Amino acid sequence: MTVTRRPGANTIEEPVFRDMCRRFAEVEAAPRWEKADREKAYPRDFYEAAARAGLIGITASEDIGGANLGATEEAICLEEVSKVNPNLAVSLLVQNVAGSILYDFGAPQHRELARRNIAGDCMVAIAVTEPEAGNDIQNVSTRATRDGDHWMLSGMKAFITLGGDADVLVLLAQTDPSKGRHGMQFFAVDRASEGVIASQIDTYVNRPAPTYRITLNDVRVPEERRLDAGFREIMAGFNRERIMVSARWLGHMQHALDWAVEYAQTRQQFGRPIGANQSIAFQLAQAKVDVEAARHLTYHAARKWDSGVPVGDVILDVSTAKLFVTQAVVRVTQTALHVAGGWGLTSELPAMRMAMDALVAPVTVGSYEIQLRAIARQMGLPCD
């Protein structure tokens, strides 16, 4: 099966859309951050506000309430929200990635779930990663066994962002082990189904968007909830998701740099701003280079994706962007922490939180080793 992509049919002036996303973030994301971080709980009303603003289903077709825009606009949205609150921004990423599986590969009943998701009535999460498989998606062990007009699902998923908050889990399971990676399919599983157990994993980072273990004990799922999508579709989806991940961390590093520059201009030591010291100014200048390079790589990949070229022709651009951005965000936030000095280790400044949250970047949606492998293969260097 060839994985096809539906290019966005609509356009919008980028500065107008960027300004709209920025204003949404200031009004809806900024006030919710502190409380969500402290309580390690996702504010569902943020998802509902994003739906009202039209930021769920950005690339979905208009017949189910989507905006029918492209990956570039989705990246703009994630960058702008991440400048204000990168942890709540990831919830938009999850909705758009999981939702796209429903509306791009689903039957009418799945598209109805996508329509409800876009309307703010049905929060979704994507459940692929497992405790043992990790990045090795082709060795997913969760099993789906046919039982008449139902499937019985058993197994465990881990590190599922919003897995315990979502109404529906878009979950990958092995339906035919004899076919290996081609014997997998997605199911739209109601989280409230009997046998689904969600337990929150206690993390140091990204606490406003909690991550969960999802245990499935003989969960009964109707045949109509099975999607005609599996390994090929998830791998193609990962490439789009990596663009969005890059945009998310681009916004995060821009926010960290802006904060650090302002702090360096106002913090006084030895009778002058610390930013007047070459040692501080040069670090911030290097961080600026990282941010600008990250922006170029992210939007180059997004626009190439939107051009409609085959997925295989975008892999090099996507993996390059994801690798660079997720490493650069660690450097930039560490610079901000260094500029903050001793006060950066306190909760009175945001520097430590920004630096800690960035630590997860290199391992999300494919570790940096996975990206290096993809880049090497695109260069004609077999490294299996």
C-alpha positions as CSV (number, residue, x, y, z in Angstrom):
1,M,0.0,0.0,0.0
2,T,1.3,3.5,-0.9
3,V,0.9,6.1,1.7
4,T,-0.7,9.1,0.2
5,R,-0.9,12.6,1.5
6,R,-3.7,15.2,1.0
7,P,-2.1,18.6,0.6
8,G,-3.9,21.5,2.3
9,A,-6.3,23.2,-0.2
10,N,-6.6,26.5,1.7
11,T,-4.2,29.2,2.3
12,I,-3.9,32.1,4.8
13,E,-1.5,34.9,5.1
14,E,1.2,33.7,7.4
15,P,1.7,36.9,9.4
16,V,-2.1,37.0,10.1
17,F,-2.2,33.4,11.2
18,R,0.9,33.8,13.3
19,D,-0.6,36.8,15.1
20,M,-3.8,34.9,15.7
21,C,-1.9,32.0,17.3
22,R,0.2,34.4,19.4
23,R,-2.8,36.1,20.8
24,F,-4.5,32.7,21.5
25,A,-1.4,31.6,23.4
26,E,-1.2,34.8,25.5
27,V,-4.9,34.6,26.4
28,E,-5.4,30.8,26.8
29,A,-2.0,29.2,27.4
30,A,-0.1,31.6,29.6
31,P,-2.6,31.8,32.5
32,R,-2.8,28.0,32.8
33,W,0.9,27.1,32.9
34,E,1.7,27.6,36.6
35,K,-1.3,25.7,38.0
36,A,-1.0,22.8,35.5
37,D,2.7,22.5,36.2
38,R,2.2,22.5,39.9
39,E,-0.7,20.0,39.9
40,K,0.9,17.8,37.1
41,A,-2.5,17.8,35.5
42,Y,-3.7,18.7,32.0
43,P,-6.3,21.5,31.9
44,R,-9.0,20.1,29.6
45,D,-10.5,23.5,29.1
46,F,-7.3,24.4,27.1
47,Y,-8.1,21.8,24.6
48,E,-11.7,23.1,24.3
49,A,-10.4,26.6,23.9
50,A,-8.0,25.5,21.1
51,A,-10.9,23.8,19.4
52,R,-13.0,27.0,19.5
53,A,-10.1,28.9,18.1
54,G,-9.8,26.5,15.2
55,L,-6.4,25.1,16.2
56,I,-7.5,21.5,16.3
57,G,-7.6,19.8,12.9
58,I,-5.6,22.5,11.2
59,T,-4.8,20.1,8.3
60,A,-8.2,18.3,8.3
61,S,-10.7,18.7,5.5
62,E,-13.5,21.3,5.9
63,D,-16.3,18.7,5.7
64,I,-15.4,17.6,9.3
65,G,-14.7,21.1,10.6
66,G,-11.0,21.3,9.8
67,A,-9.1,24.3,8.3
68,N,-7.6,22.3,5.4
69,L,-4.3,24.1,5.8
70,G,-0.8,22.7,5.6
71,A,2.1,21.5,7.8
72,T,3.6,25.0,7.6
73,E,0.5,26.6,9.3
74,E,0.6,23.7,11.9
75,A,4.2,24.5,12.6
76,I,3.5,28.2,13.0
77,C,0.8,27.4,15.5
78,L,3.0,25.1,17.6
79,E,5.9,27.6,17.5
80,E,3.8,30.5,18.7
81,V,2.0,28.6,21.5
82,S,5.4,27.1,22.6
83,K,6.9,30.5,23.0
84,V,4.3,31.0,25.7
85,N,3.8,27.5,27.0
86,P,5.6,24.6,25.3
87,N,4.0,22.0,27.6
88,L,0.5,22.9,26.6
89,A,1.5,23.2,23.0
90,V,2.3,19.5,22.9
91,S,-1.3,18.8,23.5
92,L,-2.2,20.5,20.2
93,L,0.5,18.4,18.5
94,V,-1.0,15.2,20.0
95,Q,-4.6,16.1,18.9
96,N,-3.5,16.9,15.3
97,V,-1.3,13.8,14.9
98,A,-3.7,11.3,16.4
99,G,-6.7,13.0,14.8
100,S,-5.0,12.9,11.4
101,I,-4.9,9.1,11.6
102,L,-8.7,9.1,12.2
103,Y,-9.5,11.4,9.3
104,D,-6.9,10.4,6.8
105,F,-7.2,6.6,7.1
106,G,-10.5,6.0,8.9
107,A,-13.9,4.9,7.7
108,P,-17.0,7.2,8.2
109,Q,-17.3,6.2,11.8
110,H,-13.7,7.2,12.5
111,R,-14.1,10.5,10.7
112,E,-17.0,11.2,13.0
113,L,-14.7,10.8,15.9
114,A,-12.3,13.2,14.2
115,R,-15.1,15.7,13.7
116,R,-15.9,15.5,17.4
117,N,-12.2,15.9,18.2
118,I,-12.0,19.0,16.1
119,A,-15.1,20.4,17.7
120,G,-13.6,20.0,21.2
121,D,-15.9,17.1,22.2
122,C,-13.5,14.2,22.0
123,M,-9.9,14.4,23.2
124,V,-7.6,11.8,21.6
125,A,-4.1,10.4,22.3
126,I,-1.9,8.2,20.2
127,A,-0.7,5.0,21.9
128,V,2.2,3.4,20.0
129,T,5.3,3.3,22.3
130,E,5.8,0.3,24.6
131,P,8.0,-0.3,27.6
132,E,10.3,-2.8,25.8
133,A,10.0,-1.8,22.2
134,G,10.7,2.0,22.6
135,N,11.8,3.3,19.2
136,D,11.6,-0.3,17.8
137,I,8.0,0.2,16.5
138,Q,8.1,-2.9,14.3
139,N,8.4,-5.1,17.5
140,V,5.2,-3.8,19.1
141,S,3.9,-6.6,21.3
142,T,0.4,-5.5,22.1
143,R,-1.9,-8.1,20.6
144,A,-5.3,-7.8,19.0
145,T,-7.1,-11.2,18.6
146,R,-10.3,-11.5,16.5
147,D,-13.3,-12.7,18.4
148,G,-16.4,-12.6,16.1
149,D,-17.2,-9.0,15.3
150,H,-14.9,-7.8,18.0
151,W,-11.2,-7.7,18.8
152,M,-9.6,-8.5,22.1
153,L,-6.6,-6.3,22.9
154,S,-4.0,-7.1,25.5
155,G,-0.6,-5.5,26.3
156,M,1.0,-2.4,27.6
157,K,1.8,1.0,26.2
158,A,4.2,3.5,27.9
159,F,5.0,7.2,27.7
160,I,1.6,8.0,26.2
161,T,1.2,11.7,26.4
162,L,-2.4,12.6,27.7
163,G,-3.2,8.8,27.7
164,G,-5.1,9.1,30.9
165,D,-6.9,12.3,29.9
166,A,-8.1,11.4,26.4
167,D,-11.5,10.0,25.6
168,V,-10.2,7.9,22.7
169,L,-6.8,6.1,22.3
170,V,-5.6,5.7,18.7
171,L,-3.7,2.6,19.5
172,L,-1.3,0.4,17.5
173,A,-1.6,-3.4,18.0
174,Q,-0.3,-6.6,16.3
175,T,-3.2,-8.3,14.5
176,D,-1.2,-10.9,12.6
177,P,2.3,-11.8,14.1
178,S,3.1,-13.9,11.0
179,K,3.3,-10.8,8.9
180,G,5.8,-9.0,11.2
181,R,5.6,-5.2,11.0
182,H,3.0,-5.5,8.2
183,G,0.7,-7.3,10.6
184,M,-0.2,-4.2,12.7
185,Q,-3.2,-2.0,12.7
186,F,-4.6,0.9,14.6
187,F,-7.7,0.8,16.7
188,A,-9.8,3.6,18.1
189,V,-10.2,2.5,21.7
190,D,-12.5,4.2,24.2
191,R,-10.3,4.9,27.3
192,A,-13.3,4.1,29.5
193,S,-13.5,0.6,28.1
194,E,-13.4,-2.2,30.6
195,G,-9.9,-3.5,30.9
196,V,-8.1,-0.2,30.1
197,I,-6.0,1.0,33.0
198,A,-4.2,4.3,32.8
199,S,-1.5,5.1,35.4
200,Q,0.4,8.4,35.4
201,I,4.2,8.3,35.2
202,D,5.8,10.7,37.6
203,T,8.2,12.9,35.5
204,Y,10.5,15.8,36.2
205,V,9.5,17.5,32.9
206,N,6.5,18.5,30.8
207,R,4.2,18.1,33.8
208,P,1.2,20.1,32.4
209,A,1.0,17.4,29.6
210,P,1.2,14.2,31.7
211,T,2.5,10.9,30.3
212,Y,0.9,7.5,31.2
213,R,1.2,3.8,31.1
214,I,-1.7,2.2,29.4
215,T,-2.5,-1.4,30.4
216,L,-4.9,-3.4,28.3
217,N,-6.4,-6.5,29.8
218,D,-8.6,-8.3,27.3
219,V,-10.2,-5.0,26.1
220,R,-13.1,-5.7,23.8
221,V,-13.1,-3.4,20.8
222,P,-15.7,-3.6,18.0
223,E,-14.5,-4.4,14.4
224,E,-15.8,-1.0,13.2
225,R,-13.2,0.7,15.5
226,R,-10.3,-0.9,13.5
227,L,-8.6,1.5,11.1
228,D,-7.1,0.6,7.7
229,A,-3.7,1.9,8.8
230,G,-0.6,0.3,10.3
231,F,3.1,0.3,10.2
232,R,3.5,2.3,6.9
233,E,1.1,4.9,8.0
234,I,2.7,5.4,11.4
235,M,6.1,5.7,9.8
236,A,4.9,8.3,7.4
237,G,3.1,10.1,10.2
238,F,6.3,10.1,12.3
239,N,7.9,12.3,9.6
240,R,5.1,14.9,9.8
241,E,5.1,14.7,13.6
242,R,8.9,15.3,13.6
243,I,8.3,18.6,11.8
244,M,5.8,19.5,14.5
245,V,8.1,18.5,17.3
246,S,10.8,20.7,15.7
247,A,8.4,23.6,15.7
248,R,7.5,23.0,19.3
249,W,11.1,23.1,20.4
250,L,11.9,26.0,18.2
251,G,9.3,28.0,20.1
252,H,10.7,26.8,23.4
253,M,14.3,27.9,22.5
254,Q,13.0,31.3,21.2
255,H,11.3,31.9,24.5
256,A,14.4,30.9,26.4
257,L,16.6,33.2,24.3
258,D,14.2,36.1,24.6
259,W,14.1,35.7,28.4
260,A,17.9,35.3,28.7
261,V,18.6,38.4,26.6
262,E,16.2,40.5,28.6
263,Y,17.7,39.2,31.9
264,A,21.2,39.9,30.6
265,Q,20.2,43.5,29.8
266,T,18.6,44.2,33.2
267,R,20.7,42.2,35.7
268,Q,23.4,44.4,37.1
269,Q,26.8,43.3,38.3
270,F,29.9,45.4,38.9
271,G,28.0,48.5,37.9
272,R,26.8,47.4,34.5
273,P,24.4,44.8,32.9
274,I,25.8,41.3,32.7
275,G,25.1,41.3,29.0
276,A,27.9,43.9,28.6
277,N,30.4,41.2,29.4
278,Q,31.8,39.5,26.3
279,S,31.5,36.1,27.9
280,I,27.8,36.5,28.3
281,A,27.1,38.3,25.0
282,F,29.0,35.7,23.0
283,Q,27.0,32.9,24.5
284,L,23.7,34.6,23.7
285,A,25.0,35.4,20.2
286,Q,25.7,31.7,19.6
287,A,22.2,30.8,21.0
288,K,20.8,33.3,18.4
289,V,22.6,31.3,15.6
290,D,21.1,28.1,16.9
291,V,17.5,29.6,16.9
292,E,17.8,31.0,13.4
293,A,19.3,27.8,12.0
294,A,16.5,25.8,13.8
295,R,13.9,28.1,12.2
296,H,15.3,27.7,8.7
297,L,15.5,23.9,9.0
298,T,12.0,23.5,10.5
299,Y,10.2,25.6,8.0
300,H,12.2,24.3,5.1
301,A,11.0,20.8,6.0
302,A,7.4,22.0,6.5
303,R,7.2,23.7,3.2
304,K,8.8,20.7,1.4
305,W,6.2,18.5,3.0
306,D,3.4,20.9,1.8
307,S,4.8,20.8,-1.7
308,G,3.4,17.3,-2.1
309,V,6.6,15.4,-2.9
310,P,6.6,11.7,-1.9
311,V,7.2,11.1,1.8
312,G,10.6,9.4,1.0
313,D,11.8,12.7,-0.5
314,V,11.2,14.6,2.7
315,I,12.9,12.2,5.1
316,L,16.4,13.9,4.9
317,D,14.9,17.3,5.5
318,V,12.7,16.2,8.4
319,S,15.4,14.2,10.2
320,T,17.9,17.0,9.8
321,A,15.5,19.5,11.3
322,K,14.5,17.2,14.1
323,L,18.1,16.2,15.0
324,F,19.4,19.8,15.0
325,V,16.5,21.5,16.7
326,T,16.2,19.0,19.5
327,Q,19.9,19.2,20.3
328,A,20.0,23.0,19.9
329,V,17.1,23.5,22.3
330,V,19.2,21.9,25.0
331,R,22.2,24.2,24.3
332,V,20.0,27.3,24.2
333,T,18.2,26.6,27.5
334,Q,21.5,25.6,29.2
335,T,22.8,29.0,28.1
336,A,19.7,30.7,29.6
337,L,20.3,28.8,32.8
338,H,23.9,29.9,32.9
339,V,23.0,33.5,32.3
340,A,20.6,33.3,35.3
341,G,23.5,32.2,37.6
342,G,22.6,31.1,41.1
343,W,19.1,32.5,40.8
344,G,18.5,30.1,37.9
345,L,18.5,27.2,40.4
346,T,15.5,28.7,42.2
347,S,11.8,28.6,41.4
348,E,11.8,32.4,41.3
349,L,13.1,32.4,37.7
350,P,11.9,30.1,34.9
351,A,15.4,29.2,33.7
352,M,15.6,25.7,35.4
353,R,12.2,24.7,34.2
354,M,13.0,25.7,30.7
355,A,16.3,23.7,30.8
356,M,14.7,20.6,32.3
357,D,11.8,20.5,29.9
358,A,14.3,20.7,27.0
359,L,16.0,17.5,28.1
360,V,13.2,15.4,26.7
361,A,13.6,16.8,23.2
362,P,16.3,14.6,21.8
363,V,14.4,11.4,22.7
364,T,10.9,12.3,21.5
365,V,9.5,10.8,18.3
366,G,12.7,9.0,17.4
367,S,16.0,9.5,19.3
368,Y,18.9,11.4,17.8
369,E,20.5,8.0,16.9
370,I,17.3,7.2,14.8
371,Q,17.7,10.5,13.0
372,L,21.4,10.0,12.3
373,R,20.5,6.5,10.9
374,A,17.8,8.1,8.6
375,I,20.2,10.8,7.5
376,A,23.0,8.3,6.8
377,R,20.7,6.1,4.8
378,Q,19.6,9.1,2.7
379,M,23.2,9.7,2.0
380,G,23.6,6.2,0.6
381,L,25.4,4.9,3.7
382,P,23.8,1.6,4.7
383,C,24.1,1.2,8.5
384,D,21.6,-1.5,9.4
